[in-house]
Amino acid sequence: MKNSRADLPSESLTPPVLPTYARADLAVARGEGPYLFDESGRRYLDFVAGVAVNCLGHCHPALVSALETQARALWHTSNLFRIPGQEKLAERLTELTFADTMFFTNSGAEAIECAIKMARKFQSHNNRPERFRLITFEAAFHGRTLATIAASGQEKMLKGFGPKVDGFDQVAFGDLAAAEAAITPETAGFLIEPVQGEGGIRAATPEFLRGLRALADQHNLVLIFDEIQCGMGRTGKLFAHEWAGVTPDIMAVAKGIGGGFPLGACLATAEAAAGMTAGTHGSTYGGNPLAMAVGNAVLEVVAGPGFLDHVVEIGDYLGAALTDLAARHPDIFADARGQGLIRGLKLKTDLPAFIVAARGQGLLLAAAGDNVVRLLPPLIIERAHVDEAIALLDATAKAVAAEAA
Ligand SMILES: *Cc1c(COP(=O)(O)O)cnc(C)c1O
C-alpha cells in the first residue's frame, strides 16, 4: 500500500530512497583530492574513496577536463555504432594485461555477470555444455544481482531472495585441496578475488592462486579473477594477480577503472571469449562515450610513469604505520592486514562504533567482514595524508578505549 503521508507519523513512512543502506548521517557537498566536505564545510580525510572507486581522489583535474570536453562532443550512442573511446581503452588494456578482448559494463556486478556467462559459453562452445558450475570461495563478494549473490554465497545477501541461482559451489578461501575436491563433471571454472575486499581484506597467497591456475589447466576449467576492488593499481601493480605471477582466463574490473564514473569491464583471453559472438551479450549504456573519456583519462594516469611505484611506496609506509598503531593499542586492534592501499585493521571492539568515532575525528572509513575496518584511500595520497590518518586513528582508538573503561 502506498504511504498516506497525511495520516502516518513521519517515522513510520517508507523513505523516498529505499533504505537498503544503513547510511552515515553525513551529507557530502564537495570533494577535493583525498578530502570531502560536508554541507557545513567540515573537512574529512576520505579513506573510503567511494569504496575504492575514486582512485585519483575527488575532482582530479585530468578527469574533470576529460569529462567536460566529452560532454560537449557526445554523450551516448548505444553499442549499435563504433565507439572510438572503447577501442582506445580496450587496446590499451590488452597491451597492459593478459587479455585479448573485453566487454564494457556500467558496474562490477555486470562485469561478473559477463564473466559467468562467458565461462558457461566457453564450455558449451567447446562441446562441454554440461559444465556450467563455478567454484567460489567463502566470504566472497561479487555483487548484488541474482547470479552474483549466488556466487557470493553469503546467507545475509541471499535470505528472502530465493530460489538461489543454481551453479555455484563454495569452498573455504585458501583451501586448495577443498577446491580440487569440489571439481565435478559439471564444473566450468573458479571465481575468486585475489584480495577479498568486503570479506575483510583477505589476500590469497601466491601459492593458492598458482594452485588454482594449475587445477584449471589440468581440468579444462576457466580461472576467473574478480579484481573489481583490488585491481586498477590498488595493490601497487595494475592488477593484484600480477604479484603471484599467474594470469586468469577472464577478469572482472570496475570501481577504480572509472575513477568515479560508473564503469566496469570483463577482460578475457581470445580462447575464453571465443563463443561470445554477435548477439550473445549486450548493454545499452556499457562503455558509452562519457564513461570511455573518463576511463581513458584514469588509465593514462594510473599506467603512467611512476604512478604504481608511488602506490607501492606509500602503501608500504601506510602498512608499517598501521602495524605500529595496532601494536600501540593491543586492546583495540587484533591485527593490521592488506597490501598497497587496500588495508584493514581487525578490531577487538565494536566495528560500527569505531567507524562512527573515526568520523567524529574527521576520518572516513568503511566496514568489512571479519570485524575489519577497511582503509581504501585514493591512490594519490602522500605521506602527510598517511600521517594525518594515523593521528586520527590513534585519537579514535584512545576515544574508543576511554568509552570502554
Ligand atoms: C564492489 C564489488 C563488486 C560489485 O560491484 P558493483 O559495481 O557494486 O556492482 C563485485 N566484486 C567485488 C570484489 C567488489 O568489490
The ligand as an ORCA input file, in Angstrom:
! r2SCAN-3c Opt
* xyz 0 1
  C      32.091     -3.776     -5.428
  C      32.395     -5.168     -5.842
  C      31.564     -5.867     -6.735
  C      30.261     -5.301     -7.240
  O      30.424     -4.103     -7.949
  P      29.145     -3.144     -8.193
  O      29.704     -2.040     -9.041
  O      28.684     -2.684     -6.848
  O      28.123     -3.950     -8.886
  C      31.951     -7.135     -7.113
  N      33.089     -7.677     -6.666
  C      33.921     -7.046     -5.816
  C      35.185     -7.693     -5.378
  C      33.592     -5.770     -5.361
  O      34.389     -5.141     -4.501
*
